[in-house]
Amino acid sequence: MAITTEPAAPTTETPPSTETPRQSAVPATPETSAPPDPQAKPDAAPSKSDAPAKEPKDGWQLNSPLVLTMVLLVVVLAQGPIRQALSAPVMQSWMTVFVAVVVQALPFLVLGVLLSAGIAVFVPATFFARALPKNPVLAVPIAGMAGAILPGCECASVPVAGALVRRGVTPAAAIAFLLSAPAINPIVLTATAVAFPRNPEMVLARFAGSLLVACVMGWLWTRLGRTDWLRLAAHEPHEGETKGAAFWGSVRHDVMQAGGFLVLGAMSAATLKAVAPASWLRTAADNPVVAILALSILAVLLSICSEADAFVAASLTQFSLTAKLAFLVVGPMIDLKLFAMQAGTFGRGFALRFAPATFVLAIAGAVVTGAVLL
């Protein structure tokens, strides 16, 4: 028995012999600072737990591809009820207006985004300081006349105006460009002349009325506007990137932002178009004052692209030319999709102040211009 227990003793003693070097190695480092030793262990533990905690957040974070995949999956699973709902006449009218607004506006939105990215990346910041007068009163009409050069609609002017403000242009001049460009560019004036072949004075009236309202709104900003009303969306800095990478990064940013608000505005316009009865238009045309207000409100609700609104106005044969002019002046300056895009580009506070003032001044400018030229 003694022989068997004696070899057992060394076997039991070997584990403590292995533990002693481990224990001796542990205090070897904290001998100089024994108190921080218990603190070093909890510090190391959270750092290890933090690393795996971020991984599940990144793995389950909602992004555009994931949302699109989920929506497509829901559409595929519920395609039967969706087909039945879309077969209703109201939904068919809704889809027609929604697709028409998006298809009309999307090419010009992309054009405006490309111009905005080009201004932000390739145009030096000092160019606009040299091109526009330092006096805002003089810069407003020059910026308004510059809107006649760029062939784009209101969807294109919003991102371009935002890029101008970010490049140091005074907001008053950017506002004048924002309002004049969709209404007095060559494409819109040509479409107006084609839509009103028997009334060529409508082209001049639209040009004069729209430019007048754009300049007045710019001058009002110089007197009453405040810089804290503007909440421009922050663009990521492009330091260390090539100009090509910075350009496409700005394009992706603006398309995702402005495109989302365009879809929301088109959905609102389609909903109101499908719900509002057509008999209201015939009743409103009998009173001149009500006719102007009705077509002005209709321009806001329909949210038609400025390249196509002249043909819609010409089809409203029961209304007067002044009422049609109000439709053509108000529409490119403020409508549902424009309000959504302006809120996304300049901030909701700006849009809530800017939209009512623009609506009132656009009606007044159309009435004054129509009384003189029509």
N, C-alpha and C positions, 0 to 999 in steps of 0.2 A: 504494500500500500504506500509505503514511503517513497518507493521508486516511481510509482505512477503519479503521486502528487508533486514530486519535485519537478518533473518536466512541465506539469500543468502550471506551476507558478510562473516560469518564464513566459509561457504563452499568455497568461493574464497580465504579465508585466509589460509585454510588448505594446499593447494599445496605449497604456499611459505614457510609455516612452515616446510613442509617435505623437501623442497629444502635447507633451511638454515642449517639443520644438515649435509646435504651432502656437502654443500659448506664449512661448518666449518670443516668437516672431511678432506677435501682435503688439505687446507692450514695447517692442524695440522702437517702433516709430513714435508712439505717443509718450515716450519717456520724457521728452522735452516739454510736451504739453499734454498732461494727463487729463485735465478737465474737458478739453474739446473732443476727446475720444467718443463719448456718448453722443455728442452732437453731430459728429461726422457720419455716424451710421444712419440717423434719420434723414440727413441731407442726401445721402446717396440713394436711400429708398425712394423718396418722392421723385427724384430725377429719373429713375428707372420706370416708375409708374406713369410719369408724364409722357414719355415717349410712346408707349402703346396706346395712351388715351387719345392722342391726336390722330392715330391711324384710323380708328373707326369713324371719327368725324369726317376725315377726308374721304373715306370710302362711301359713306352714306350721305354726303352732301348733295343737295338738289342742284342740278345744273340744267342747262338748256337741252342737251342730248337726252338726259334722263327723263325730263318732263315730256319731251316730244315722244319718246318711246312709250311712256305711260299713256299719253293721250291716244296714240295710234293703237295701242292694245285695247283701250276702252272702246274705241270706235269699231275695231274689228269684232269684239265680243258683242257689242250692242248695235250691230249694223241693221238688224231688222227693225227695232223701234225707231232708229234714226231715219231710216228710209220712209217709214210711215209719217213721221213728223215733218220731214222735208217735202213730202208730197202735198201738204196743205197749201192753198193759194197764198196765204199770208207769208208762209215761210219761203215760198218761191219768189215772191216779191222782195222779201228781206234779203235773200241770197243774191238776187239780181243787183240790187242797189249796193250791197256790200262789196261784191266782186267788182262792180263798175268803178266804185270810188277807189278801191285799192289798186286796181289795174291802171286807172288813169293817173293816180298820184305817184305810184311806186317808181316809174322811170325818172320822173323829175325829182323825187326824193333822193334817188341814187345820184343824179346829176348834182344836186345841191350838196350832198355829202362829199362827193369827189372834189367839188370846188372848195368846200370848207377845209378838207384835209390838205388840198394844195396850198390854200392861203396860210394854214397853220404851219406847214412844213417848209415850203419852198419860197414863200414871199417874206422878205426881211421885215422886221417890225417897224423899221424906220421908213418903209415905203409909204405907208398910209399917213404918217405924220407929214411927209413931204407932199403927198397927193392932195390931201384935204386941207382947207384953211384952218388955222388955229382957232379962229372965231367960230363957235358953234352955230351962230345965226347964219353965217355964210356957208358953213359945211353942210347944213341940212338940205338946201335946194340942190347943191352939187351931188350929194349922195342920192337924192331923189331922182335926179336926171340920169344918174348912173344905172338906175334900175331899168332904163330903156335899152340897155346894151345886152344884158344877160337874158337869153331865152329860157325862162324857167317859170314854174308856177309857184304858188304859195308854199308848197312842201319843200321846194328847193331854197326859197329865200330864208326860211327859218334857221337852218344850220349855218348858212352863209353869214347871216346877221350875227349869230352867236360867235362865229369865228372872228368877225370884224371887231366885236367888243373885246374878245380875248387878246387881240393883236393891238389894242390900245386906241381903237377908234372911239370917239365920243358916242355914248348911247343914243343921243339925239340923232346923229347922222345914221347910225345903224338902224334906228327905228324908221327913219325916212326911206331908207333902202328896202327894209322889210315890207313896207306897205306899198311902195311904188312898183317894185320889180314884178310882182305877179300880174299887174294890171296894165302896164304901159310898155311891156316888152314887144318886140316886133311880131312874135307868133300870136300873141293875144289880140293885138290890134288887127292883124290880118284876118284872124278868125272872126272878129267882130264885123269887119267889112264884108266878109262872105255871108255872115248870118243876116245882115241888114243891107241887102243890095239896094233897096229903095230908100233907105235912110242913111246916107253916108255921113250925116252930121253926128250920128251915134259914135263914130270912131273918135272924132274930135272931142265930143262931150265926155266920153269915157277917159280919154287921155287927160283932159284938163281937170275933171272932177277928182280923179284918183291922185294926180300929182298935187292938187290943192290940199286934199285931206292928208296926204303923207307929209307935206311940209308943215302944215298946222300942227300935226301930232308931234313932229320933231321939235318945233319951236315951243310947244307946251312942255315938253320934257325939259328943255333948258330952263324954264321958269319954275316948274312944279316938281320935276322928277328928282328922285333921290337914289343914290347909288346902292343903298342897303335894300332897295326893292329887288335888285337883280341878284339871283342866286344861280350863277352859271355852274353847270355840271363840271366837276373837276376832271381834267384830262390827265392821264398819266404822263409824267415827264419822259421825254425821249432822249435823255442824255446817254451817250455811249452807243446809240443805235444809228444805223445808216438812215439816210433820208427815205429810202424805199421802205425799210421796215417801219419807220415812224409814220409814213404815209398810210400804209395798210393798217397799222394799228389804230390810227385815228379814224379810218373808214369803218373798221369793225365796230369801234366804240359808238360812232354816231348812227350807224345803221341799226344797231341793236336798240339804242335809246329812242331815236326818232321813229323807227319802224313800229315799235310797240305802241307809241302814242297814236300813230296813224291808224293802226288797227282798232284801237279803242274809239277813236273819233268816227271811223267808218261804221263800226257797229252801232254807235248812237244815231248816226244819220240814217242808217238802214232801218232801225227800229222806228224812228219817228216818221219816216217816209211810208212805211207799211201800215202804220196805225192812223195817221192823219187822213180824214176823208177828203176826196177831191172836190166835193161840193162847196167846201169853204172858200175855195179860190174864186168860184163864180160869184158868190155872194160878196166877197171883198172887193171885186173889181168895180162895183157900182159906185163906190165912194172914193174920190181921188185920194183923200188923206189916208183912209183905211187901205187903199190899194198900195200906196207907197210903203206903209208899215208892214202890210202882209207880205209883199215881195221881199222886203228887207229881212223879215223873220224867216221867210222861206229860204233865202240864200244862206242863212246861218244853219238852218236845219238840214238842207240837202247836202251841203259841203261838196259842191261840184268843183272840179278842177277848173282853173281860170281859162285854160285852153278850150274848154267845152261849154262853159256857162253861157256864152253868147247864143248858141243854138237853142238852149233851153229857154232863155229869155225871149227869143224870137218866136218860139212856139206858143207863148202865152199871149195870143192875139187879142184877148178881151181886155188887156191892161194898156194903159197909156205909155208913151215913150219915156216919160219921166219916172214912172214906176219901174219900167224895165231898166232904166239907167241906175236907179237905186239898187236893183238886184245885181247889176254888174259892178257897182262900186263897193257894195258891202261885202259880197261874197269872197273876193280875193283877199280881203283885209281881216275878216273875222268870221269863222264858222266853227263847227264842232271839232273837226280834226285839227284846225289851226289852234284853237284854244288848248287842246290837249298837247300839241307839239310845243306851243309857246310855254306852257306850264312845265313841260319836261326840259326845255332848253334854258329858260330864263328864271324859272321858279314860279310856284303857285301864287305868291304874293304879287308878282309882276302881272301875271295873267288876269288875276281878279280885278286889278285896277285898269289894266290896259284894254281889256275886251269891252267893257261898257262905254268907256270914253271913245274908243274907235268906232263902235256901233253908232253912237249918237252923231259924231262928227261926219261919218260916212253918209248918213242919211241927209244931214244938213248940206254937205258939199254936193250931193247929187241933186237936191232940190234947187240949190242956187245955180248950179251949172245948167240944169235942165231948163230953168226959167230964162236963162240968157241964150242958150244955143239951140234949144229944141222948140 
